[in-house]
Amino acid sequence: MKIPYAALCVIMVVLLSEAHLTKAVTCSPLELSSCFAAITSSAPPSSMCCSKLREQRPCLCGYVRDPNLSQYVNSANARRVASTCGVPFPNC
């Protein structure tokens, strides 16, 4: 069975338009330094904090597991900041 060239082109366009490109994230807790005040106090998170938190979302489980960071990442304030920024807190 031969597939007409035009049909093959349409199929390829549909498949390629469905592909999503993802940007690789470099996990660095220093990227979240703009969130420090919000995490350690009752201050609201800045827009920069929320942006960085969304960017670092794939890294959050690693931060939760890190004994040097877990006291901050697992705190009630960190959960509040994540919630305020619309970032789901990970279940690791």
Secondary structure, DSSP 8 states (H G I E B T S, - for coil): ----HHHHHHHHHHHHHH----------GGGGGGGHHHHHSS----HHHHHHHHHTGGGHHHHHH-TTTHHHHTSHHHHHHHHHHT------
